[in-house]
Amino acid sequence: MSLCELGPTASAVVAKEQEEQLLLDALFRLPLAHQLVIELFYWEELSVAEIAEALGVPVGTAATRLRRARQLLEEQMAMLTSSQAVRERIPFGFETWARNLRAQQ
């Protein structure tokens, strides 16, 4: 039997929880309009077209808002952590962290 077969280690579980908490802390620091598009996209799993319809804006505007919200979220997450390793994973990790949080709901 290997460690992989035993499942996630305690340190891996703690790290995942810390990263997810970092995501939530950063999300709550965003302006409400940016929080909204992030939540609609990741938690409600709406497409950009559906977000545009819900907000009553053109699809291009919704896409721009989502892109800007992601950028602001990454910036907030980077400011909130002292870990260089976490900062390097932010652009690749927050989408996974967000989806994991949604799955827990």
ABEGO torsion letter per residue (X at the ends): XBAAAAEBBAAAAAAAAAAAAAAAAAAAABBAAAAAAAAAAAAAGBBAAAAAAAAGBBAAAAAAAAAAAAAAAAAAAAAABABAAAAAAAAAAAAAAAAAAAAAX
